[in-house]
Amino acid sequence: MSPKEQRNELLAAHLVEQLKQRHYDAIYCATSDEAVSAIVDMIPDGSSVTWGGSMTIRDMGLTKALHEKNNIEVWDRDLAPNREAAQEIYHNAFSADYYLSSVNAISEDGLIVNIDGNGNRVAAITFGPKHVILVVGLNKVAQNLDAAIARARSVAAPINAARFADLKSPCKTDGVCHNCKSIDCLCNYIQIMRNSRPAGRHTVVLVGEDLGF
């Protein structure tokens, strides 16, 4: 076991304990492949499944694996033929059995931070879907809440802004958070999750890899 792998296991064990104290279900997977397999197994036949705008779950192959799983209903906004159809999936997410997302940052004591431009992702994480599965690479761990918020706004937001050709937020221009009031701001909604309610509604799957941004 390499020093990094050893540190990841120790950090993950600490985070799992912190998250369980906050009424989350939580597990650690050393690799993306292990995480994909574990998450697919969590979702029973007959379930409806959808997800937010996470690059983590797409890049690790989770969305592909869910499309290949038999006997579940997948609502995939990436396949929507137009904006109106995608909006319908956004609204349908609130009645889904399982909603999948990543997070923008997590503190060492288990506080989860997300930022959102439109609010659909943080809204669904907060309320609606029966189960929420959050997939988190250990690269997103920050020392405390202030550091987690800083990571979300100064790391995740500028990189996310660069993905969209039509956005003109200041952070896209120079990679720096300006605490802006731009119409294209991606930090309109900042969510801090202290606990899971009802207990166990949220499952956090920690992964010992750098995933997302």
Backbone as ProteinMPNN parsed JSONL, in Angstrom:
{"seq_chain_A": "MSPKEQRNELLAAHLVEQLKQRHYDAIYCATSDEAVSAIVDMIPDGSSVTWGGSMTIRDMGLTKALHEKNNIEVWDRDLAPNREAAQEIYHNAFSADYYLSSVNAISEDGLIVNIDGNGNRVAAITFGPKHVILVVGLNKVAQNLDAAIARARSVAAPINAARFADLKSPCKTDGVCHNCKSIDCLCNYIQIMRNSRPAGRHTVVLVGEDLGF", "coords_chain_A": {"N_chain_A": [[0.845, -1.191, 0.0], [0.604, 2.157, -0.927], [1.897, 5.322, 0.391], [-0.046, 7.323, -0.137], [-2.371, 5.813, -0.571], [-2.599, 4.668, 1.939], [-3.041, 6.944, 3.535], [-5.48, 7.761, 2.365], [-7.218, 5.679, 3.137], [-7.225, 5.997, 5.916], [-8.214, 8.626, 6.174], [-10.705, 8.308, 4.932], [-11.952, 6.464, 6.65], [-12.194, 8.05, 8.93], [-13.929, 10.043, 7.926], [-16.202, 8.528, 7.249], [-17.072, 7.758, 9.792], [-17.65, 10.307, 10.883], [-19.715, 11.109, 9.154], [-21.656, 9.133, 9.632], [-22.328, 9.796, 12.242], [-23.733, 12.029, 11.653], [-25.996, 11.018, 10.592], [-25.995, 10.036, 8.009], [-25.809, 7.337, 5.619], [-22.772, 5.767, 4.831], [-19.968, 4.818, 2.87], [-16.731, 3.573, 1.885], [-14.887, 3.361, -1.086], [-12.096, 2.168, -2.744], [-11.535, 2.536, -5.438], [-12.879, 3.869, -8.556], [-14.172, 1.911, -10.096], [-14.916, 0.04, -8.149], [-16.699, 1.62, -6.727], [-18.715, 2.184, -8.639], [-19.775, -0.397, -9.044], [-20.732, -0.928, -6.438], [-22.687, 1.072, -6.126], [-24.506, 0.566, -8.215], [-25.478, -1.854, -7.288], [-26.871, -0.966, -5.075], [-29.282, -0.034, -5.989], [-32.438, -1.106, -6.369], [-34.364, -3.414, -8.446], [-36.946, -2.083, -10.499], [-36.791, 0.523, -9.703], [-36.837, 4.119, -10.114], [-34.474, 6.344, -11.533], [-32.37, 9.176, -11.525], [-30.2, 12.026, -12.176], [-28.003, 14.784, -11.233], [-26.032, 17.587, -12.479], [-23.434, 16.403, -12.472], [-20.04, 15.909, -13.205], [-18.455, 13.973, -12.142], [-19.977, 11.546, -11.758], [-20.502, 10.924, -14.362], [-17.962, 10.747, -15.637], [-16.767, 8.619, -14.266], [-18.124, 6.477, -15.206], [-20.544, 5.735, -14.15], [-23.162, 6.58, -14.928], [-23.377, 5.342, -17.414], [-23.28, 2.651, -16.637], [-25.682, 2.475, -15.242], [-27.537, 2.849, -17.262], [-27.156, 0.439, -18.502], [-28.086, -1.392, -16.693], [-30.586, -3.711, -16.014], [-34.161, -3.506, -15.669], [-34.625, -1.094, -14.307], [-35.785, 2.307, -14.264], [-34.53, 4.89, -16.074], [-34.034, 8.3, -15.981], [-32.675, 10.488, -17.998], [-31.287, 13.476, -18.362], [-29.327, 14.274, -20.096], [-29.895, 13.128, -22.486], [-32.118, 14.376, -23.372], [-34.169, 15.796, -25.893], [-34.52, 18.526, -26.175], [-34.557, 21.789, -24.53], [-36.944, 22.051, -23.098], [-37.733, 19.421, -22.611], [-35.633, 18.59, -21.014], [-36.065, 20.245, -18.8], [-38.414, 19.128, -17.863], [-37.484, 16.689, -16.904], [-35.875, 17.657, -14.84], [-37.89, 18.507, -13.064], [-39.261, 16.106, -12.648], [-37.388, 14.767, -11.188], [-37.842, 15.152, -8.496], [-39.632, 13.247, -7.717], [-38.293, 10.909, -7.983], [-37.004, 7.627, -7.246], [-34.303, 7.301, -6.721], [-31.721, 9.65, -6.58], [-28.816, 10.917, -8.0], [-25.677, 12.431, -7.39], [-22.672, 14.454, -7.188], [-20.565, 16.241, -4.902], [-19.461, 19.566, -4.123], [-17.607, 20.104, -2.175], [-16.356, 18.731, 0.915], [-16.087, 18.876, 4.383], [-13.614, 17.965, 6.886], [-14.984, 17.187, 9.106], [-17.382, 16.316, 8.154], [-19.266, 18.099, 7.001], [-21.124, 19.069, 4.237], [-20.785, 20.773, 1.173], [-22.387, 22.437, -1.436], [-22.629, 24.211, -4.509], [-24.728, 26.028, -6.779], [-26.027, 27.015, -9.904], [-28.651, 27.206, -11.049], [-30.206, 25.94, -9.145], [-31.584, 23.53, -9.221], [-30.222, 21.142, -8.651], [-29.294, 21.335, -5.941], [-31.744, 21.614, -4.77], [-33.047, 19.151, -5.247], [-31.319, 17.431, -3.896], [-31.819, 18.303, -1.338], [-34.601, 17.923, -0.871], [-37.277, 15.731, -1.763], [-36.558, 13.385, -3.825], [-36.619, 9.897, -2.946], [-34.292, 8.588, -2.14], [-30.919, 9.669, -1.946], [-27.827, 9.557, -3.477], [-24.577, 10.384, -2.982], [-21.586, 10.897, -4.562], [-18.224, 11.043, -3.872], [-15.069, 12.086, -4.551], [-11.907, 11.864, -2.878], [-10.355, 14.081, -3.284], [-11.924, 16.247, -2.854], [-12.078, 16.859, -0.206], [-11.925, 19.149, 2.421], [-10.362, 21.129, 5.014], [-12.05, 22.412, 6.906], [-15.305, 23.999, 7.38], [-15.177, 26.643, 6.301], [-13.015, 26.376, 4.541], [-14.089, 24.483, 2.841], [-16.225, 25.847, 1.624], [-14.725, 27.817, 0.338], [-13.281, 26.202, -1.424], [-15.351, 25.234, -3.056], [-16.213, 27.604, -4.309], [-13.924, 28.85, -5.369], [-12.486, 26.919, -6.715], [-14.154, 24.795, -7.818], [-16.291, 26.258, -9.058], [-15.1, 28.119, -11.057], [-13.916, 26.241, -12.817], [-16.127, 24.742, -13.564], [-17.598, 26.744, -14.847], [-16.074, 27.114, -17.112], [-16.804, 25.01, -18.69], [-19.025, 25.714, -20.136], [-19.937, 27.255, -23.035], [-21.53, 29.495, -23.408], [-21.598, 30.96, -21.09], [-20.704, 33.862, -19.195], [-19.439, 34.54, -16.822], [-17.458, 36.336, -14.368], [-15.466, 34.716, -13.151], [-14.914, 32.859, -15.062], [-13.383, 34.23, -16.817], [-10.905, 34.858, -15.568], [-10.385, 32.866, -13.728], [-10.744, 33.333, -11.049], [-12.638, 33.781, -8.078], [-15.032, 36.318, -7.853], [-17.0, 37.001, -6.155], [-19.416, 37.641, -7.412], [-22.201, 39.41, -8.985], [-23.174, 38.573, -11.342], [-25.367, 37.714, -14.055], [-24.823, 35.251, -15.013], [-23.733, 33.876, -12.936], [-22.534, 31.064, -11.12], [-22.808, 30.515, -8.501], [-25.227, 30.997, -7.23], [-26.831, 29.655, -5.455], [-25.956, 28.396, -2.408], [-25.375, 25.588, -0.675], [-25.297, 24.14, 2.503], [-24.881, 21.21, 4.076], [-25.627, 19.798, 7.063], [-26.624, 17.542, 8.386], [-28.228, 14.388, 7.586], [-31.596, 14.064, 6.745], [-34.762, 12.578, 6.35], [-33.117, 10.273, 8.61], [-30.537, 8.509, 7.053], [-31.472, 8.946, 4.485], [-29.682, 10.053, 2.709], [-26.884, 8.709, 1.103], [-23.447, 8.569, 1.259], [-20.838, 7.984, -0.876], [-17.617, 7.564, -0.659], [-14.658, 7.936, -2.54], [-11.452, 6.751, -3.307], [-9.987, 8.345, -5.189], [-9.076, 11.048, -7.437], [-11.727, 12.83, -8.392], [-13.946, 14.576, -10.52], [-14.314, 18.134, -9.985]], "CA_chain_A": [[0.0, 0.0, 0.0], [1.401, 3.374, -1.027], [1.551, 6.312, 1.418], [-1.31, 7.986, -0.471], [-3.456, 4.858, -0.317], [-2.737, 4.55, 3.39], [-3.695, 8.171, 4.002], [-6.866, 7.748, 1.914], [-7.996, 4.762, 3.974], [-7.388, 6.608, 7.236], [-9.115, 9.77, 6.027], [-12.045, 7.804, 4.63], [-12.508, 5.876, 7.875], [-12.586, 9.176, 9.773], [-15.097, 10.689, 7.335], [-17.353, 7.629, 7.387], [-17.546, 7.88, 11.17], [-18.262, 11.625, 11.032], [-20.974, 11.122, 8.404], [-22.641, 8.307, 10.33], [-22.807, 10.588, 13.37], [-24.659, 13.009, 11.088], [-27.168, 10.248, 10.142], [-25.827, 9.55, 6.642], [-25.126, 6.089, 5.343], [-21.504, 6.13, 4.189], [-19.014, 3.742, 2.606], [-15.523, 3.969, 1.159], [-14.413, 2.496, -2.16], [-10.757, 2.613, -3.122], [-11.48, 2.873, -6.86], [-14.142, 4.188, -9.23], [-14.834, 0.671, -10.494], [-15.568, -0.505, -6.955], [-17.82, 2.495, -6.393], [-19.784, 1.949, -9.618], [-20.389, -1.682, -8.724], [-21.467, -0.805, -5.181], [-23.867, 1.926, -6.307], [-25.469, -0.169, -9.034], [-26.094, -2.859, -6.42], [-27.757, -0.293, -4.111], [-30.527, 0.392, -6.632], [-33.203, -2.33, -6.646], [-35.203, -3.494, -9.634], [-38.181, -1.32, -10.442], [-36.556, 1.888, -9.234], [-36.578, 5.224, -11.043], [-33.169, 6.915, -11.207], [-31.913, 10.318, -12.312], [-29.0, 12.634, -11.59], [-27.732, 16.188, -11.485], [-25.02, 17.918, -13.477], [-22.127, 15.991, -11.958], [-19.09, 15.268, -14.107], [-17.921, 12.804, -11.445], [-20.721, 10.313, -12.018], [-20.393, 10.62, -15.786], [-16.593, 10.361, -15.975], [-16.43, 7.334, -13.658], [-18.864, 5.422, -15.89], [-21.73, 5.325, -13.396], [-24.385, 6.757, -15.7], [-23.384, 4.283, -18.43], [-23.618, 1.394, -15.967], [-27.098, 2.489, -14.902], [-28.272, 2.591, -18.505], [-27.0, -0.977, -18.846], [-28.742, -2.205, -15.668], [-31.947, -4.081, -16.39], [-35.287, -3.405, -14.733], [-34.781, 0.191, -13.645], [-36.201, 3.383, -15.159], [-33.521, 5.941, -16.038], [-34.403, 9.604, -16.549], [-31.368, 11.066, -18.306], [-31.458, 14.786, -18.988], [-28.332, 14.434, -21.164], [-30.488, 12.609, -23.72], [-33.326, 15.136, -23.692], [-34.042, 16.38, -27.233], [-34.565, 19.989, -26.144], [-34.529, 22.387, -23.192], [-38.21, 21.8, -22.416], [-37.71, 18.042, -22.14], [-34.692, 18.541, -19.894], [-36.734, 20.858, -17.658], [-39.378, 18.16, -17.335], [-36.714, 15.727, -16.102], [-35.518, 18.364, -13.604], [-39.041, 18.485, -12.162], [-39.55, 14.709, -12.314], [-36.387, 14.288, -10.233], [-38.347, 15.23, -7.121], [-40.384, 12.034, -7.408], [-37.461, 9.742, -8.293], [-36.605, 6.76, -6.128], [-32.879, 7.541, -6.452], [-31.11, 10.81, -7.226], [-27.364, 10.808, -7.89], [-24.923, 13.666, -7.569], [-21.459, 14.555, -6.406], [-20.603, 17.447, -4.086], [-18.348, 20.454, -4.458], [-16.598, 20.006, -1.126], [-16.774, 18.155, 2.188], [-15.11, 19.173, 5.425], [-13.126, 16.779, 7.59], [-15.972, 16.761, 10.102], [-18.577, 15.806, 7.503], [-20.163, 19.108, 6.453], [-21.112, 18.969, 2.773], [-21.056, 22.054, 0.533], [-22.678, 22.449, -2.859], [-23.051, 25.464, -5.133], [-25.593, 25.736, -7.919], [-26.456, 28.184, -10.647], [-30.103, 27.228, -11.206], [-30.836, 25.467, -7.927], [-32.286, 22.24, -9.338], [-29.457, 20.065, -8.028], [-29.342, 21.427, -4.481], [-33.138, 21.412, -4.358], [-33.333, 17.71, -5.227], [-30.545, 16.839, -2.804], [-32.428, 18.702, -0.078], [-35.969, 17.448, -0.652], [-37.988, 15.144, -2.898], [-36.246, 11.981, -4.122], [-36.645, 9.04, -1.756], [-32.911, 8.293, -1.763], [-29.907, 10.474, -2.626], [-26.488, 8.98, -3.396], [-23.565, 11.404, -3.259], [-20.307, 10.255, -4.866], [-17.26, 12.087, -3.512], [-13.635, 11.806, -4.582], [-11.241, 12.436, -1.707], [-9.788, 15.378, -3.644], [-12.857, 17.304, -2.473], [-12.064, 17.039, 1.244], [-11.308, 20.38, 2.906], [-10.108, 21.01, 6.443], [-13.182, 22.856, 7.707], [-16.384, 24.542, 6.565], [-14.715, 27.799, 5.525], [-12.185, 25.871, 3.446], [-14.974, 23.782, 1.901], [-16.909, 26.875, 0.835], [-13.712, 28.425, -0.531], [-12.998, 25.258, -2.5], [-16.498, 25.214, -3.962], [-16.344, 28.838, -5.07], [-12.689, 29.262, -6.043], [-11.974, 25.817, -7.534], [-15.196, 24.13, -8.6], [-17.09, 27.165, -9.887], [-14.434, 28.56, -12.286], [-13.745, 25.12, -13.747], [-17.448, 24.432, -14.095], [-17.968, 27.81, -15.779], [-15.331, 26.921, -18.365], [-17.457, 23.963, -19.489], [-20.194, 26.233, -20.853], [-19.484, 28.28, -23.973], [-22.372, 30.687, -23.401], [-21.496, 31.669, -19.822], [-19.761, 34.984, -19.183], [-19.178, 34.932, -15.436], [-16.091, 36.841, -14.197], [-14.504, 33.664, -12.814], [-14.527, 32.175, -16.3], [-12.398, 35.077, -17.49], [-9.577, 34.828, -14.968], [-10.236, 31.744, -12.808], [-10.79, 33.83, -9.674], [-13.972, 34.138, -7.597], [-15.212, 37.749, -7.637], [-18.216, 37.208, -5.358], [-20.07, 38.499, -8.399], [-23.652, 39.48, -9.136], [-23.411, 38.309, -12.752], [-26.522, 36.889, -14.412], [-24.295, 33.923, -15.304], [-23.085, 33.345, -11.738], [-22.816, 29.668, -10.78], [-22.866, 30.414, -7.035], [-26.458, 31.64, -6.773], [-27.338, 28.892, -4.32], [-24.886, 27.728, -1.67], [-26.007, 24.645, 0.24], [-24.471, 23.515, 3.53], [-25.606, 20.087, 4.666], [-25.081, 19.409, 8.361], [-27.092, 16.199, 8.719], [-29.2, 13.788, 6.675], [-32.929, 13.883, 7.317], [-34.76, 11.569, 7.413], [-31.849, 9.571, 8.781], [-30.248, 7.506, 6.041], [-31.949, 9.293, 3.137], [-28.49, 10.308, 1.904], [-25.739, 7.801, 1.182], [-22.221, 9.155, 0.716], [-19.864, 7.008, -1.341], [-16.297, 8.165, -0.774], [-13.829, 7.196, -3.498], [-10.05, 7.088, -3.135], [-9.44, 8.865, -6.441], [-9.426, 12.417, -7.752], [-12.898, 12.788, -9.263], [-14.598, 15.852, -10.667], [-13.54, 19.333, -9.68]], "C_chain_A": [[0.888, 1.252, 0.0], [1.033, 4.323, 0.117], [0.229, 7.02, 1.136], [-2.49, 7.069, -0.195], [-3.7, 4.687, 1.174], [-3.454, 5.77, 3.964], [-5.16, 8.173, 3.601], [-7.736, 6.848, 2.784], [-8.246, 5.358, 5.355], [-8.368, 7.777, 7.185], [-10.544, 9.307, 5.792], [-12.703, 7.205, 5.866], [-12.985, 6.977, 8.825], [-13.866, 9.82, 9.238], [-16.344, 9.825, 7.46], [-17.927, 7.735, 8.79], [-18.237, 9.226, 11.396], [-19.629, 11.675, 10.352], [-22.045, 10.28, 9.088], [-23.181, 9.02, 11.566], [-23.824, 11.633, 12.92], [-25.834, 12.321, 10.374], [-27.166, 9.936, 8.643], [-25.469, 8.069, 6.685], [-23.855, 6.458, 4.583], [-20.628, 4.904, 4.027], [-17.804, 4.335, 1.894], [-15.182, 2.91, 0.126], [-13.064, 3.036, -2.632], [-10.697, 3.098, -4.565], [-12.861, 3.212, -7.397], [-14.896, 2.921, -9.615], [-15.56, 0.032, -9.314], [-16.806, 0.321, -6.601], [-18.992, 2.278, -7.345], [-20.518, 0.653, -9.296], [-21.248, -1.593, -7.466], [-22.753, -0.015, -5.36], [-24.918, 1.229, -7.149], [-26.196, -1.205, -8.188], [-27.046, -2.238, -5.398], [-29.152, -0.055, -4.672], [-31.328, -0.835, -7.038], [-33.999, -2.255, -7.945], [-36.49, -2.699, -9.416], [-38.014, 0.12, -10.028], [-36.461, 2.874, -10.396], [-35.33, 5.958, -10.568], [-32.907, 8.121, -12.107], [-30.747, 10.972, -11.587], [-28.895, 14.108, -11.951], [-26.597, 16.376, -12.471], [-23.61, 17.554, -13.067], [-21.258, 15.378, -13.038], [-18.503, 14.013, -13.471], [-18.645, 11.54, -11.855], [-20.703, 9.944, -13.498], [-18.998, 10.061, -16.113], [-16.216, 8.991, -15.414], [-17.198, 6.166, -14.276], [-20.132, 4.984, -15.185], [-23.008, 5.476, -14.216], [-24.494, 5.688, -16.792], [-23.81, 2.956, -17.81], [-25.1, 1.34, -15.612], [-27.966, 2.288, -16.143], [-28.23, 1.105, -18.87], [-27.663, -1.91, -17.842], [-30.187, -2.47, -16.085], [-32.931, -3.738, -15.274], [-35.241, -2.171, -13.835], [-35.163, 1.227, -14.7], [-35.237, 4.546, -15.007], [-34.068, 7.191, -16.716], [-33.116, 10.398, -16.741], [-31.539, 12.381, -19.048], [-30.464, 15.005, -20.118], [-28.879, 13.964, -22.513], [-31.752, 13.347, -24.124], [-33.16, 15.835, -25.039], [-34.032, 17.902, -27.248], [-34.618, 20.466, -24.691], [-35.801, 22.061, -22.405], [-38.243, 20.382, -21.85], [-36.759, 17.882, -20.962], [-35.326, 19.134, -18.643], [-37.749, 19.905, -17.032], [-38.676, 17.119, -16.468], [-36.271, 16.375, -14.798], [-36.657, 18.274, -12.591], [-39.379, 17.053, -11.737], [-38.58, 14.169, -11.266], [-36.919, 14.267, -8.81], [-39.17, 14.008, -6.727], [-39.583, 10.763, -7.691], [-37.203, 8.914, -7.037], [-35.162, 7.04, -5.723], [-32.403, 8.739, -7.264], [-29.615, 10.747, -6.95], [-26.708, 12.163, -8.141], [-23.541, 13.482, -6.955], [-21.64, 15.747, -5.476], [-19.425, 18.314, -4.52], [-17.245, 20.439, -3.417], [-17.213, 19.341, 0.096], [-15.684, 18.434, 3.216], [-14.711, 17.89, 6.151], [-14.077, 16.314, 8.688], [-17.341, 16.472, 9.484], [-19.604, 16.819, 7.059], [-20.01, 19.128, 4.932], [-21.538, 20.298, 2.171], [-21.303, 21.843, -0.952], [-23.026, 23.868, -3.298], [-23.825, 25.129, -6.393], [-25.988, 27.033, -8.592], [-27.962, 28.311, -10.717], [-30.857, 26.731, -9.973], [-31.48, 24.107, -8.007], [-31.548, 21.125, -8.615], [-29.539, 20.145, -6.502], [-30.759, 21.237, -3.969], [-33.461, 19.928, -4.247], [-32.544, 16.993, -4.141], [-31.233, 17.105, -1.466], [-33.766, 18.019, 0.166], [-36.513, 16.811, -1.928], [-37.663, 13.691, -3.131], [-36.16, 11.149, -2.843], [-35.235, 8.762, -1.229], [-31.984, 9.178, -2.581], [-28.552, 9.815, -2.395], [-25.496, 10.041, -3.862], [-22.214, 10.724, -3.408], [-19.206, 11.307, -4.735], [-15.831, 11.564, -3.603], [-12.953, 12.49, -3.415], [-10.495, 13.725, -2.018], [-10.68, 16.535, -3.205], [-12.925, 17.532, -0.965], [-11.297, 18.313, 1.601], [-11.236, 20.322, 4.431], [-11.313, 21.368, 7.296], [-14.221, 23.487, 6.778], [-15.935, 25.719, 5.717], [-13.882, 27.353, 4.328], [-13.032, 25.158, 2.407], [-15.722, 24.78, 1.02], [-15.936, 27.534, -0.135], [-13.385, 27.504, -1.695], [-14.124, 25.254, -3.533], [-16.508, 26.435, -4.873], [-15.102, 29.179, -5.882], [-12.07, 28.177, -6.913], [-13.078, 25.27, -8.435], [-15.913, 25.087, -9.551], [-16.358, 27.644, -11.148], [-14.238, 27.435, -13.302], [-15.078, 24.758, -14.381], [-17.885, 25.466, -15.121], [-17.299, 27.616, -17.134], [-15.953, 25.861, -19.259], [-18.512, 24.523, -20.421], [-19.8, 27.427, -21.718], [-20.268, 29.574, -23.836], [-22.306, 31.462, -22.089], [-20.427, 32.758, -19.887], [-19.509, 35.462, -17.756], [-17.738, 35.417, -15.303], [-15.068, 35.747, -13.915], [-14.071, 32.872, -14.035], [-13.42, 32.934, -17.021], [-11.003, 34.92, -16.913], [-9.372, 33.726, -13.933], [-10.32, 32.11, -11.347], [-12.234, 34.15, -9.303], [-14.033, 35.624, -7.292], [-16.408, 38.053, -6.735], [-19.209, 38.048, -6.16], [-21.597, 38.475, -8.276], [-24.045, 39.23, -10.59], [-24.66, 37.458, -12.963], [-26.095, 35.448, -14.695], [-23.58, 33.293, -14.105], [-23.501, 31.893, -11.483], [-22.922, 29.448, -9.276], [-24.121, 31.087, -6.491], [-27.029, 30.96, -5.537], [-26.169, 28.151, -3.681], [-25.53, 26.9, -0.576], [-24.977, 24.088, 1.215], [-25.315, 22.435, 4.197], [-24.91, 19.68, 5.963], [-25.405, 17.96, 8.691], [-28.014, 15.698, 7.615], [-30.524, 13.625, 7.409], [-33.92, 13.598, 6.21], [-33.423, 10.82, 7.467], [-31.689, 8.505, 7.715], [-30.784, 7.811, 4.661], [-30.774, 9.512, 2.194], [-27.441, 9.226, 2.163], [-24.544, 8.487, 0.534], [-21.256, 8.028, 0.375], [-18.549, 7.738, -1.569], [-15.433, 7.3, -1.678], [-12.385, 7.691, -3.387], [-9.354, 7.489, -4.41], [-9.778, 10.343, -6.556], [-10.551, 12.378, -8.785], [-13.541, 14.17, -9.319], [-13.689, 17.006, -10.312], [-14.268, 20.192, -8.666]], "O_chain_A": [[1.799, 1.384, 0.818], [-0.013, 4.159, 0.746], [-0.536, 7.291, 2.061], [-3.5, 7.506, 0.357], [-4.841, 4.576, 1.624], [-4.366, 5.636, 4.78], [-6.012, 8.546, 4.408], [-8.86, 7.21, 3.128], [-9.344, 5.24, 5.899], [-9.242, 7.905, 8.043], [-11.483, 9.845, 6.378], [-13.892, 7.423, 6.101], [-14.041, 6.857, 9.447], [-14.783, 10.111, 10.006], [-17.426, 10.337, 7.747], [-19.145, 7.794, 8.957], [-19.292, 9.282, 12.029], [-20.585, 12.217, 10.907], [-23.212, 10.668, 9.122], [-24.354, 8.87, 11.906], [-24.669, 12.069, 13.702], [-26.579, 12.969, 9.639], [-28.207, 9.61, 8.073], [-24.894, 7.594, 7.665], [-23.874, 7.381, 3.768], [-20.547, 4.057, 4.917], [-17.851, 5.449, 1.372], [-15.187, 1.714, 0.418], [-12.923, 4.232, -2.886], [-9.897, 3.976, -4.888], [-13.879, 2.89, -6.784], [-16.118, 2.858, -9.479], [-16.681, -0.458, -9.457], [-17.838, -0.231, -6.22], [-20.139, 2.196, -6.906], [-21.748, 0.62, -9.28], [-22.36, -2.12, -7.431], [-23.792, -0.383, -4.813], [-26.105, 1.294, -6.83], [-27.398, -1.411, -8.354], [-27.941, -2.922, -4.904], [-30.105, 0.108, -3.911], [-30.935, -1.542, -7.966], [-34.267, -1.174, -8.468], [-37.04, -2.649, -8.316], [-38.988, 0.872, -9.999], [-36.062, 2.519, -11.505], [-35.139, 6.173, -9.371], [-33.191, 8.086, -13.305], [-30.35, 10.526, -10.511], [-29.588, 14.609, -12.836], [-26.238, 15.457, -13.207], [-22.681, 18.328, -13.296], [-21.675, 14.438, -13.716], [-18.098, 13.09, -14.178], [-18.012, 10.564, -12.257], [-20.872, 8.775, -13.847], [-18.873, 9.034, -16.779], [-15.425, 8.274, -16.027], [-16.964, 5.01, -13.925], [-20.738, 3.982, -15.563], [-23.855, 4.582, -14.198], [-25.585, 5.185, -17.061], [-24.608, 2.222, -18.392], [-25.711, 0.273, -15.673], [-29.006, 1.633, -16.08], [-29.165, 0.584, -19.477], [-27.792, -3.105, -18.11], [-30.914, -1.551, -16.463], [-32.573, -3.69, -14.097], [-35.764, -2.198, -12.721], [-34.895, 1.041, -15.887], [-35.135, 5.129, -13.928], [-34.505, 7.153, -17.866], [-32.539, 10.913, -15.783], [-31.896, 12.395, -20.226], [-30.709, 15.821, -21.006], [-28.374, 14.364, -23.563], [-32.392, 12.986, -25.111], [-32.104, 16.412, -25.3], [-33.588, 18.508, -28.223], [-34.71, 19.669, -23.757], [-35.748, 21.825, -21.198], [-38.725, 20.166, -20.737], [-37.038, 17.133, -20.025], [-35.154, 18.6, -17.547], [-37.919, 19.882, -15.813], [-39.197, 16.713, -15.429], [-36.286, 15.724, -13.753], [-36.431, 18.002, -11.413], [-39.743, 16.82, -10.585], [-38.904, 13.228, -10.541], [-36.488, 13.445, -8.002], [-39.383, 13.758, -5.541], [-40.132, 9.662, -7.643], [-37.188, 9.433, -5.92], [-34.827, 7.022, -4.539], [-32.646, 8.833, -8.467], [-29.193, 10.548, -5.811], [-27.142, 12.931, -9.0], [-23.273, 12.483, -6.287], [-22.763, 16.214, -5.284], [-18.511, 17.847, -5.199], [-16.087, 20.723, -3.724], [-18.427, 19.378, 0.294], [-14.498, 18.245, 2.943], [-15.384, 16.865, 6.043], [-13.986, 15.176, 9.148], [-18.343, 16.391, 10.196], [-20.735, 16.435, 6.761], [-18.896, 19.196, 4.412], [-22.53, 20.887, 2.598], [-20.537, 21.164, -1.636], [-23.642, 24.627, -2.55], [-23.613, 24.082, -7.004], [-26.253, 28.034, -7.925], [-28.506, 29.389, -10.476], [-32.026, 27.07, -9.784], [-31.889, 23.561, -6.982], [-32.181, 20.249, -8.024], [-29.82, 19.145, -5.841], [-30.956, 20.752, -2.855], [-34.074, 19.493, -3.272], [-33.046, 16.049, -3.531], [-31.235, 16.255, -0.576], [-34.042, 17.58, 1.282], [-36.246, 17.285, -3.032], [-38.413, 12.823, -2.684], [-35.697, 11.62, -1.804], [-35.016, 8.709, -0.019], [-32.226, 9.415, -3.765], [-28.172, 9.546, -1.255], [-25.57, 10.53, -4.99], [-21.747, 10.052, -2.488], [-19.246, 12.339, -5.405], [-15.431, 10.7, -2.824], [-13.366, 13.573, -3.0], [-10.042, 14.403, -1.095], [-10.237, 17.684, -3.187], [-13.747, 18.32, -0.497], [-10.174, 18.526, 1.146], [-11.964, 19.556, 5.063], [-11.579, 20.707, 8.3], [-14.05, 23.512, 5.559], [-16.272, 25.792, 4.536], [-14.026, 27.891, 3.23], [-12.729, 25.218, 1.216], [-15.839, 24.581, -0.189], [-16.277, 27.781, -1.291], [-13.227, 27.963, -2.826], [-13.872, 25.269, -4.738], [-16.778, 26.32, -6.068], [-15.213, 29.741, -6.972], [-11.222, 28.469, -7.757], [-12.956, 25.281, -9.659], [-16.119, 24.762, -10.721], [-16.942, 27.585, -12.23], [-14.378, 27.65, -14.506], [-15.156, 24.499, -15.582], [-18.472, 25.119, -16.146], [-17.884, 27.918, -18.174], [-15.667, 25.812, -20.455], [-18.866, 23.874, -21.405], [-19.385, 28.469, -21.21], [-19.734, 30.647, -24.117], [-22.907, 32.531, -21.986], [-19.393, 32.602, -20.538], [-19.38, 36.662, -17.517], [-16.872, 34.96, -16.049], [-13.93, 35.827, -14.379], [-12.991, 32.282, -14.048], [-12.62, 32.344, -17.747], [-10.024, 34.855, -17.657], [-8.308, 33.649, -13.319], [-10.002, 31.291, -10.484], [-12.973, 34.719, -10.106], [-13.19, 36.144, -6.561], [-16.788, 39.212, -6.566], [-19.766, 39.027, -5.663], [-22.183, 37.65, -7.575], [-25.127, 39.63, -11.02], [-24.972, 36.589, -12.15], [-26.913, 34.531, -14.624], [-22.894, 32.282, -14.255], [-24.674, 31.542, -11.614], [-23.107, 28.317, -8.826], [-24.089, 31.682, -5.413], [-27.634, 31.606, -4.682], [-25.479, 27.374, -4.341], [-26.155, 27.437, 0.338], [-23.914, 23.621, 0.807], [-26.342, 22.726, 4.81], [-23.749, 19.269, 5.955], [-24.561, 17.234, 9.216], [-28.517, 16.481, 6.809], [-30.577, 13.122, 8.531], [-33.927, 14.311, 5.206], [-32.698, 10.753, 6.474], [-32.589, 7.694, 7.495], [-30.579, 7.02, 3.739], [-30.86, 9.192, 1.008], [-27.158, 8.882, 3.311], [-24.625, 8.934, -0.61], [-20.902, 7.219, 1.233], [-18.391, 8.449, -2.561], [-15.472, 6.073, -1.593], [-12.131, 8.896, -3.374], [-8.248, 7.026, -4.689], [-10.661, 10.838, -5.856], [-10.346, 11.942, -9.917], [-13.666, 14.85, -8.3], [-12.464, 16.887, -10.331], [-13.769, 21.251, -8.283]]}, "name": "protein", "num_of_chains": 1, "seq": "MSPKEQRNELLAAHLVEQLKQRHYDAIYCATSDEAVSAIVDMIPDGSSVTWGGSMTIRDMGLTKALHEKNNIEVWDRDLAPNREAAQEIYHNAFSADYYLSSVNAISEDGLIVNIDGNGNRVAAITFGPKHVILVVGLNKVAQNLDAAIARARSVAAPINAARFADLKSPCKTDGVCHNCKSIDCLCNYIQIMRNSRPAGRHTVVLVGEDLGF"}
